[in-house]
């Protein structure tokens, strides 16, 4: 009987550990999703700023650099998620 109880406790521990890992992975994906959404919003803002600068005849090179850097970061995160 003692060995049966021991195995039941081990199974319960393994299930608990697996649930914790699952929760941690879920939280990580939620964080990444939020980060990607924030960066996408920032890209939209930069595009709007670039349009306004272009309409007013100002140079938008600095915004294009920021936009490119942000796009590269988004691509890196996309590649990480797909792995």
Gaussian input, Z-matrix of N, CA and C with variables (Angstrom, degrees):
# hf/3-21g

backbone

0 1
 N
 C     1     B1
 C     2     B2     1     A1
 N     3     B3     2     A2     1     D1
 C     4     B4     3     A3     2     D2
 C     5     B5     4     A4     3     D3
 N     6     B6     5     A5     4     D4
 C     7     B7     6     A6     5     D5
 C     8     B8     7     A7     6     D6
 N     9     B9     8     A8     7     D7
 C    10    B10     9     A9     8     D8
 C    11    B11    10    A10     9     D9
 N    12    B12    11    A11    10    D10
 C    13    B13    12    A12    11    D11
 C    14    B14    13    A13    12    D12
 N    15    B15    14    A14    13    D13
 C    16    B16    15    A15    14    D14
 C    17    B17    16    A16    15    D15
 N    18    B18    17    A17    16    D16
 C    19    B19    18    A18    17    D17
 C    20    B20    19    A19    18    D18
 N    21    B21    20    A20    19    D19
 C    22    B22    21    A21    20    D20
 C    23    B23    22    A22    21    D21
 N    24    B24    23    A23    22    D22
 C    25    B25    24    A24    23    D23
 C    26    B26    25    A25    24    D24
 N    27    B27    26    A26    25    D25
 C    28    B28    27    A27    26    D26
 C    29    B29    28    A28    27    D27
 N    30    B30    29    A29    28    D28
 C    31    B31    30    A30    29    D29
 C    32    B32    31    A31    30    D30
 N    33    B33    32    A32    31    D31
 C    34    B34    33    A33    32    D32
 C    35    B35    34    A34    33    D33
 N    36    B36    35    A35    34    D34
 C    37    B37    36    A36    35    D35
 C    38    B38    37    A37    36    D36
 N    39    B39    38    A38    37    D37
 C    40    B40    39    A39    38    D38
 C    41    B41    40    A40    39    D39
 N    42    B42    41    A41    40    D40
 C    43    B43    42    A42    41    D41
 C    44    B44    43    A43    42    D42
 N    45    B45    44    A44    43    D43
 C    46    B46    45    A45    44    D44
 C    47    B47    46    A46    45    D45
 N    48    B48    47    A47    46    D46
 C    49    B49    48    A48    47    D47
 C    50    B50    49    A49    48    D48
 N    51    B51    50    A50    49    D49
 C    52    B52    51    A51    50    D50
 C    53    B53    52    A52    51    D51
 N    54    B54    53    A53    52    D52
 C    55    B55    54    A54    53    D53
 C    56    B56    55    A55    54    D54
 N    57    B57    56    A56    55    D55
 C    58    B58    57    A57    56    D56
 C    59    B59    58    A58    57    D57
 N    60    B60    59    A59    58    D58
 C    61    B61    60    A60    59    D59
 C    62    B62    61    A61    60    D60
 N    63    B63    62    A62    61    D61
 C    64    B64    63    A63    62    D62
 C    65    B65    64    A64    63    D63
 N    66    B66    65    A65    64    D64
 C    67    B67    66    A66    65    D65
 C    68    B68    67    A67    66    D66
 N    69    B69    68    A68    67    D67
 C    70    B70    69    A69    68    D68
 C    71    B71    70    A70    69    D69
 N    72    B72    71    A71    70    D70
 C    73    B73    72    A72    71    D71
 C    74    B74    73    A73    72    D72
 N    75    B75    74    A74    73    D73
 C    76    B76    75    A75    74    D74
 C    77    B77    76    A76    75    D75
 N    78    B78    77    A77    76    D76
 C    79    B79    78    A78    77    D77
 C    80    B80    79    A79    78    D78
 N    81    B81    80    A80    79    D79
 C    82    B82    81    A81    80    D80
 C    83    B83    82    A82    81    D81
 N    84    B84    83    A83    82    D82
 C    85    B85    84    A84    83    D83
 C    86    B86    85    A85    84    D84
 N    87    B87    86    A86    85    D85
 C    88    B88    87    A87    86    D86
 C    89    B89    88    A88    87    D87
 N    90    B90    89    A89    88    D88
 C    91    B91    90    A90    89    D89
 C    92    B92    91    A91    90    D90
 N    93    B93    92    A92    91    D91
 C    94    B94    93    A93    92    D92
 C    95    B95    94    A94    93    D93
 N    96    B96    95    A95    94    D94
 C    97    B97    96    A96    95    D95
 C    98    B98    97    A97    96    D96
 N    99    B99    98    A98    97    D97
 C   100   B100    99    A99    98    D98
 C   101   B101   100   A100    99    D99
 N   102   B102   101   A101   100   D100
 C   103   B103   102   A102   101   D101
 C   104   B104   103   A103   102   D102
 N   105   B105   104   A104   103   D103
 C   106   B106   105   A105   104   D104
 C   107   B107   106   A106   105   D105
 N   108   B108   107   A107   106   D106
 C   109   B109   108   A108   107   D107
 C   110   B110   109   A109   108   D108
 N   111   B111   110   A110   109   D109
 C   112   B112   111   A111   110   D110
 C   113   B113   112   A112   111   D111
 N   114   B114   113   A113   112   D112
 C   115   B115   114   A114   113   D113
 C   116   B116   115   A115   114   D114
 N   117   B117   116   A116   115   D115
 C   118   B118   117   A117   116   D116
 C   119   B119   118   A118   117   D117
 N   120   B120   119   A119   118   D118
 C   121   B121   120   A120   119   D119
 C   122   B122   121   A121   120   D120
 N   123   B123   122   A122   121   D121
 C   124   B124   123   A123   122   D122
 C   125   B125   124   A124   123   D123
 N   126   B126   125   A125   124   D124
 C   127   B127   126   A126   125   D125
 C   128   B128   127   A127   126   D126
 N   129   B129   128   A128   127   D127
 C   130   B130   129   A129   128   D128
 C   131   B131   130   A130   129   D129
 N   132   B132   131   A131   130   D130
 C   133   B133   132   A132   131   D131
 C   134   B134   133   A133   132   D132
 N   135   B135   134   A134   133   D133
 C   136   B136   135   A135   134   D134
 C   137   B137   136   A136   135   D135
 N   138   B138   137   A137   136   D136
 C   139   B139   138   A138   137   D137
 C   140   B140   139   A139   138   D138
 N   141   B141   140   A140   139   D139
 C   142   B142   141   A141   140   D140
 C   143   B143   142   A142   141   D141
 N   144   B144   143   A143   142   D142
 C   145   B145   144   A144   143   D143
 C   146   B146   145   A145   144   D144
 N   147   B147   146   A146   145   D145
 C   148   B148   147   A147   146   D146
 C   149   B149   148   A148   147   D147
 N   150   B150   149   A149   148   D148
 C   151   B151   150   A150   149   D149
 C   152   B152   151   A151   150   D150
 N   153   B153   152   A152   151   D151
 C   154   B154   153   A153   152   D152
 C   155   B155   154   A154   153   D153
 N   156   B156   155   A155   154   D154
 C   157   B157   156   A156   155   D155
 C   158   B158   157   A157   156   D156
 N   159   B159   158   A158   157   D157
 C   160   B160   159   A159   158   D158
 C   161   B161   160   A160   159   D159
 N   162   B162   161   A161   160   D160
 C   163   B163   162   A162   161   D161
 C   164   B164   163   A163   162   D162
 N   165   B165   164   A164   163   D163
 C   166   B166   165   A165   164   D164
 C   167   B167   166   A166   165   D165
 N   168   B168   167   A167   166   D166
 C   169   B169   168   A168   167   D167
 C   170   B170   169   A169   168   D168
 N   171   B171   170   A170   169   D169
 C   172   B172   171   A171   170   D170
 C   173   B173   172   A172   171   D171
 N   174   B174   173   A173   172   D172
 C   175   B175   174   A174   173   D173
 C   176   B176   175   A175   174   D174
 N   177   B177   176   A176   175   D175
 C   178   B178   177   A177   176   D176
 C   179   B179   178   A178   177   D177
 N   180   B180   179   A179   178   D178
 C   181   B181   180   A180   179   D179
 C   182   B182   181   A181   180   D180
 N   183   B183   182   A182   181   D181
 C   184   B184   183   A183   182   D182
 C   185   B185   184   A184   183   D183
 N   186   B186   185   A185   184   D184
 C   187   B187   186   A186   185   D185
 C   188   B188   187   A187   186   D186
 N   189   B189   188   A188   187   D187
 C   190   B190   189   A189   188   D188
 C   191   B191   190   A190   189   D189
 N   192   B192   191   A191   190   D190
 C   193   B193   192   A192   191   D191
 C   194   B194   193   A193   192   D192
 N   195   B195   194   A194   193   D193
 C   196   B196   195   A195   194   D194
 C   197   B197   196   A196   195   D195
 N   198   B198   197   A197   196   D196
 C   199   B199   198   A198   197   D197
 C   200   B200   199   A199   198   D198
 N   201   B201   200   A200   199   D199
 C   202   B202   201   A201   200   D200
 C   203   B203   202   A202   201   D201
 N   204   B204   203   A203   202   D202
 C   205   B205   204   A204   203   D203
 C   206   B206   205   A205   204   D204
 N   207   B207   206   A206   205   D205
 C   208   B208   207   A207   206   D206
 C   209   B209   208   A208   207   D207
 N   210   B210   209   A209   208   D208
 C   211   B211   210   A210   209   D209
 C   212   B212   211   A211   210   D210
 N   213   B213   212   A212   211   D211
 C   214   B214   213   A213   212   D212
 C   215   B215   214   A214   213   D213
 N   216   B216   215   A215   214   D214
 C   217   B217   216   A216   215   D215
 C   218   B218   217   A217   216   D216
 N   219   B219   218   A218   217   D217
 C   220   B220   219   A219   218   D218
 C   221   B221   220   A220   219   D219
 N   222   B222   221   A221   220   D220
 C   223   B223   222   A222   221   D221
 C   224   B224   223   A223   222   D222
 N   225   B225   224   A224   223   D223
 C   226   B226   225   A225   224   D224
 C   227   B227   226   A226   225   D225
 N   228   B228   227   A227   226   D226
 C   229   B229   228   A228   227   D227
 C   230   B230   229   A229   228   D228
 N   231   B231   230   A230   229   D229
 C   232   B232   231   A231   230   D230
 C   233   B233   232   A232   231   D231
 N   234   B234   233   A233   232   D232
 C   235   B235   234   A234   233   D233
 C   236   B236   235   A235   234   D234
 N   237   B237   236   A236   235   D235
 C   238   B238   237   A237   236   D236
 C   239   B239   238   A238   237   D237
 N   240   B240   239   A239   238   D238
 C   241   B241   240   A240   239   D239
 C   242   B242   241   A241   240   D240
 N   243   B243   242   A242   241   D241
 C   244   B244   243   A243   242   D242
 C   245   B245   244   A244   243   D243
 N   246   B246   245   A245   244   D244
 C   247   B247   246   A246   245   D245
 C   248   B248   247   A247   246   D246

   B1=1.4516
   B2=1.5256
   B3=1.3105
   B4=1.4529
   B5=1.5250
   B6=1.3081
   B7=1.4630
   B8=1.5249
   B9=1.3287
   B10=1.4587
   B11=1.5242
   B12=1.3138
   B13=1.4584
   B14=1.5245
   B15=1.3171
   B16=1.4645
   B17=1.5377
   B18=1.3302
   B19=1.4594
   B20=1.5268
   B21=1.3125
   B22=1.4626
   B23=1.5304
   B24=1.3220
   B25=1.4659
   B26=1.5259
   B27=1.3261
   B28=1.4643
   B29=1.5372
   B30=1.3074
   B31=1.4666
   B32=1.5245
   B33=1.3177
   B34=1.4601
   B35=1.5346
   B36=1.3361
   B37=1.4662
   B38=1.5235
   B39=1.3270
   B40=1.4600
   B41=1.5296
   B42=1.3193
   B43=1.4669
   B44=1.5282
   B45=1.3251
   B46=1.4657
   B47=1.5360
   B48=1.3247
   B49=1.4656
   B50=1.5294
   B51=1.3098
   B52=1.4662
   B53=1.5228
   B54=1.3094
   B55=1.4644
   B56=1.5243
   B57=1.3256
   B58=1.4623
   B59=1.5246
   B60=1.3186
   B61=1.4718
   B62=1.5234
   B63=1.3009
   B64=1.4606
   B65=1.5333
   B66=1.3076
   B67=1.4639
   B68=1.5289
   B69=1.3373
   B70=1.4622
   B71=1.5240
   B72=1.3139
   B73=1.4629
   B74=1.5268
   B75=1.3169
   B76=1.4635
   B77=1.5300
   B78=1.3241
   B79=1.4614
   B80=1.5313
   B81=1.3133
   B82=1.4632
   B83=1.5252
   B84=1.3289
   B85=1.4573
   B86=1.5252
   B87=1.3107
   B88=1.4720
   B89=1.5170
   B90=1.3338
   B91=1.4562
   B92=1.5297
   B93=1.3245
   B94=1.4722
   B95=1.5246
   B96=1.3293
   B97=1.4539
   B98=1.5241
   B99=1.3278
   B100=1.4545
   B101=1.5269
   B102=1.3204
   B103=1.4567
   B104=1.5276
   B105=1.3287
   B106=1.4622
   B107=1.5304
   B108=1.3120
   B109=1.4693
   B110=1.5260
   B111=1.3325
   B112=1.4627
   B113=1.5264
   B114=1.3254
   B115=1.4629
   B116=1.5266
   B117=1.3134
   B118=1.4600
   B119=1.5276
   B120=1.3292
   B121=1.4658
   B122=1.5225
   B123=1.3290
   B124=1.4633
   B125=1.5299
   B126=1.3346
   B127=1.4695
   B128=1.5249
   B129=1.3245
   B130=1.4666
   B131=1.5273
   B132=1.3190
   B133=1.4675
   B134=1.5302
   B135=1.3238
   B136=1.4613
   B137=1.5273
   B138=1.3168
   B139=1.4663
   B140=1.5221
   B141=1.3203
   B142=1.4719
   B143=1.5311
   B144=1.3233
   B145=1.4670
   B146=1.5317
   B147=1.3135
   B148=1.4596
   B149=1.5325
   B150=1.3272
   B151=1.4686
   B152=1.5261
   B153=1.3311
   B154=1.4596
   B155=1.5319
   B156=1.3175
   B157=1.4712
   B158=1.5206
   B159=1.3221
   B160=1.4604
   B161=1.5250
   B162=1.3414
   B163=1.4669
   B164=1.5289
   B165=1.3281
   B166=1.4658
   B167=1.5259
   B168=1.3361
   B169=1.4612
   B170=1.5160
   B171=1.3274
   B172=1.4655
   B173=1.5253
   B174=1.3300
   B175=1.4654
   B176=1.5315
   B177=1.3221
   B178=1.4655
   B179=1.5253
   B180=1.3389
   B181=1.4701
   B182=1.5288
   B183=1.3168
   B184=1.4707
   B185=1.5295
   B186=1.3243
   B187=1.4721
   B188=1.5214
   B189=1.3242
   B190=1.4666
   B191=1.5278
   B192=1.3335
   B193=1.4667
   B194=1.5264
   B195=1.3356
   B196=1.4695
   B197=1.5274
   B198=1.3244
   B199=1.4541
   B200=1.5344
   B201=1.3095
   B202=1.4674
   B203=1.5312
   B204=1.3369
   B205=1.4692
   B206=1.5303
   B207=1.3125
   B208=1.4643
   B209=1.5291
   B210=1.3127
   B211=1.4640
   B212=1.5266
   B213=1.3265
   B214=1.4651
   B215=1.5272
   B216=1.3374
   B217=1.4663
   B218=1.5229
   B219=1.3220
   B220=1.4656
   B221=1.5257
   B222=1.3180
   B223=1.4598
   B224=1.5269
   B225=1.3379
   B226=1.4631
   B227=1.5269
   B228=1.3111
   B229=1.4662
   B230=1.5267
   B231=1.3222
   B232=1.4657
   B233=1.5247
   B234=1.3249
   B235=1.4656
   B236=1.5331
   B237=1.3412
   B238=1.4656
   B239=1.5250
   B240=1.3058
   B241=1.4663
   B242=1.5175
   B243=1.3301
   B244=1.4539
   B245=1.5188
   B246=1.3472
   B247=1.4625
   B248=1.4904
   A1=111.13
   A2=117.02
   A3=120.14
   A4=111.85
   A5=117.66
   A6=120.80
   A7=110.59
   A8=116.74
   A9=120.98
   A10=110.13
   A11=117.30
   A12=122.47
   A13=110.24
   A14=116.41
   A15=121.52
   A16=109.98
   A17=117.38
   A18=120.75
   A19=111.69
   A20=117.06
   A21=120.35
   A22=110.92
   A23=116.53
   A24=120.14
   A25=111.38
   A26=116.81
   A27=120.55
   A28=110.95
   A29=116.25
   A30=120.34
   A31=110.08
   A32=117.34
   A33=121.23
   A34=110.17
   A35=117.02
   A36=121.14
   A37=110.33
   A38=117.66
   A39=121.76
   A40=111.50
   A41=116.53
   A42=120.63
   A43=111.25
   A44=116.04
   A45=120.53
   A46=110.22
   A47=116.52
   A48=120.68
   A49=111.22
   A50=116.04
   A51=120.57
   A52=110.80
   A53=117.51
   A54=121.23
   A55=111.01
   A56=117.45
   A57=120.70
   A58=110.68
   A59=117.59
   A60=120.85
   A61=110.62
   A62=115.87
   A63=120.60
   A64=110.38
   A65=117.17
   A66=122.30
   A67=110.38
   A68=116.95
   A69=120.72
   A70=111.39
   A71=117.02
   A72=120.89
   A73=110.07
   A74=116.13
   A75=120.57
   A76=110.51
   A77=117.31
   A78=121.41
   A79=111.01
   A80=116.74
   A81=120.52
   A82=110.38
   A83=117.21
   A84=119.95
   A85=111.78
   A86=117.84
   A87=120.41
   A88=110.30
   A89=116.79
   A90=120.96
   A91=110.57
   A92=116.44
   A93=119.90
   A94=110.91
   A95=116.85
   A96=120.53
   A97=110.26
   A98=117.04
   A99=120.83
   A100=110.27
   A101=116.68
   A102=121.11
   A103=110.77
   A104=115.64
   A105=119.23
   A106=111.37
   A107=117.07
   A108=120.31
   A109=111.13
   A110=116.95
   A111=120.75
   A112=111.42
   A113=116.00
   A114=119.75
   A115=110.99
   A116=116.60
   A117=119.95
   A118=110.16
   A119=117.05
   A120=120.75
   A121=110.35
   A122=116.41
   A123=120.61
   A124=110.23
   A125=116.89
   A126=120.21
   A127=111.35
   A128=116.14
   A129=120.45
   A130=109.74
   A131=116.74
   A132=120.45
   A133=110.85
   A134=117.01
   A135=120.44
   A136=111.31
   A137=116.24
   A138=119.96
   A139=110.44
   A140=116.47
   A141=120.68
   A142=110.39
   A143=116.52
   A144=120.22
   A145=110.80
   A146=115.91
   A147=120.69
   A148=110.40
   A149=115.87
   A150=120.10
   A151=111.22
   A152=115.98
   A153=120.80
   A154=110.09
   A155=116.59
   A156=119.63
   A157=110.91
   A158=115.74
   A159=119.96
   A160=110.63
   A161=115.81
   A162=120.82
   A163=112.05
   A164=115.97
   A165=119.66
   A166=112.19
   A167=116.72
   A168=120.84
   A169=114.73
   A170=118.04
   A171=120.81
   A172=110.34
   A173=114.90
   A174=120.71
   A175=109.50
   A176=116.29
   A177=121.18
   A178=111.82
   A179=118.10
   A180=120.30
   A181=112.42
   A182=117.28
   A183=119.71
   A184=110.68
   A185=116.12
   A186=119.60
   A187=110.63
   A188=116.88
   A189=119.66
   A190=110.55
   A191=116.96
   A192=120.61
   A193=110.59
   A194=116.39
   A195=120.36
   A196=110.50
   A197=114.91
   A198=120.32
   A199=110.13
   A200=116.65
   A201=120.59
   A202=110.83
   A203=116.83
   A204=120.33
   A205=110.56
   A206=116.29
   A207=120.71
   A208=111.12
   A209=116.78
   A210=120.36
   A211=111.24
   A212=117.00
   A213=120.09
   A214=111.24
   A215=116.57
   A216=120.14
   A217=111.08
   A218=116.75
   A219=120.55
   A220=110.69
   A221=116.98
   A222=120.42
   A223=110.99
   A224=117.11
   A225=120.55
   A226=110.45
   A227=117.36
   A228=120.35
   A229=111.05
   A230=116.30
   A231=120.20
   A232=109.67
   A233=116.49
   A234=120.60
   A235=111.81
   A236=116.94
   A237=120.89
   A238=111.41
   A239=116.49
   A240=120.97
   A241=110.62
   A242=117.43
   A243=120.74
   A244=112.48
   A245=118.10
   A246=119.96
   A247=112.48
   D1=-36.70
   D2=-178.85
   D3=-64.22
   D4=-38.52
   D5=-179.72
   D6=-68.46
   D7=-35.86
   D8=177.07
   D9=-63.27
   D10=-44.86
   D11=178.37
   D12=-63.26
   D13=-40.70
   D14=178.43
   D15=-59.45
   D16=-46.58
   D17=179.89
   D18=-65.33
   D19=-38.40
   D20=177.08
   D21=-62.69
   D22=-42.27
   D23=177.97
   D24=-64.93
   D25=-38.78
   D26=178.55
   D27=-65.58
   D28=-41.81
   D29=178.25
   D30=-64.17
   D31=-42.75
   D32=178.65
   D33=-61.68
   D34=-41.27
   D35=179.14
   D36=-64.79
   D37=-43.99
   D38=179.24
   D39=-62.37
   D40=-41.12
   D41=177.58
   D42=-64.11
   D43=-42.69
   D44=178.42
   D45=-62.31
   D46=-44.98
   D47=179.21
   D48=-61.77
   D49=-41.93
   D50=179.55
   D51=-65.28
   D52=-39.95
   D53=176.94
   D54=-63.61
   D55=-39.71
   D56=178.02
   D57=-64.05
   D58=-43.85
   D59=178.01
   D60=-62.15
   D61=-42.35
   D62=179.19
   D63=-61.34
   D64=-43.67
   D65=178.78
   D66=-62.59
   D67=-43.51
   D68=-179.82
   D69=-63.42
   D70=-40.65
   D71=178.81
   D72=-65.89
   D73=-41.99
   D74=178.40
   D75=-60.83
   D76=-44.12
   D77=179.15
   D78=-64.26
   D79=-38.82
   D80=178.16
   D81=-62.30
   D82=-44.21
   D83=178.91
   D84=-66.12
   D85=-36.45
   D86=176.24
   D87=-63.22
   D88=-42.31
   D89=178.72
   D90=-63.46
   D91=-45.03
   D92=179.67
   D93=-63.54
   D94=-39.80
   D95=179.00
   D96=-62.69
   D97=-43.72
   D98=179.00
   D99=-62.93
   D100=-42.79
   D101=179.23
   D102=-61.18
   D103=-45.15
   D104=179.20
   D105=-63.76
   D106=-40.19
   D107=177.41
   D108=-63.45
   D109=-42.25
   D110=178.66
   D111=-62.67
   D112=-43.07
   D113=-179.94
   D114=-67.64
   D115=-35.67
   D116=177.70
   D117=-65.40
   D118=-41.71
   D119=176.76
   D120=-61.23
   D121=-40.85
   D122=179.25
   D123=-63.52
   D124=-39.09
   D125=176.92
   D126=-61.15
   D127=-41.93
   D128=178.60
   D129=-63.17
   D130=-42.54
   D131=178.47
   D132=-62.22
   D133=-44.18
   D134=179.03
   D135=-63.04
   D136=-39.54
   D137=178.60
   D138=-63.05
   D139=-41.07
   D140=178.06
   D141=-65.01
   D142=-44.88
   D143=178.22
   D144=-61.08
   D145=-40.51
   D146=179.48
   D147=-63.28
   D148=-41.29
   D149=178.50
   D150=-62.64
   D151=-44.26
   D152=179.70
   D153=-62.83
   D154=-43.37
   D155=-179.99
   D156=-64.00
   D157=-40.23
   D158=179.16
   D159=-64.69
   D160=-42.00
   D161=179.62
   D162=-63.44
   D163=-32.60
   D164=-179.19
   D165=-93.47
   D166=3.87
   D167=176.58
   D168=80.48
   D169=14.64
   D170=-179.94
   D171=-88.59
   D172=159.73
   D173=179.40
   D174=-80.84
   D175=127.57
   D176=-176.30
   D177=-107.63
   D178=20.74
   D179=-177.53
   D180=-60.36
   D181=-41.85
   D182=-178.50
   D183=-62.98
   D184=-37.62
   D185=178.48
   D186=-68.95
   D187=-37.72
   D188=178.03
   D189=-63.30
   D190=-37.60
   D191=177.91
   D192=-64.35
   D193=-45.32
   D194=178.10
   D195=-61.53
   D196=-42.74
   D197=-178.55
   D198=-63.62
   D199=-44.22
   D200=179.95
   D201=-63.04
   D202=-44.09
   D203=179.30
   D204=-61.12
   D205=-41.85
   D206=179.53
   D207=-66.23
   D208=-40.20
   D209=177.57
   D210=-63.64
   D211=-39.20
   D212=177.61
   D213=-63.69
   D214=-41.83
   D215=177.66
   D216=-63.21
   D217=-42.23
   D218=178.17
   D219=-61.68
   D220=-41.29
   D221=179.26
   D222=-64.55
   D223=-40.58
   D224=177.96
   D225=-62.39
   D226=-44.33
   D227=179.47
   D228=-64.94
   D229=-38.89
   D230=177.37
   D231=-61.20
   D232=-44.82
   D233=178.86
   D234=-61.98
   D235=-40.28
   D236=177.95
   D237=-63.17
   D238=-42.85
   D239=-178.44
   D240=-65.55
   D241=-36.76
   D242=-177.70
   D243=-73.76
   D244=-14.59
   D245=178.74
   D246=-75.78

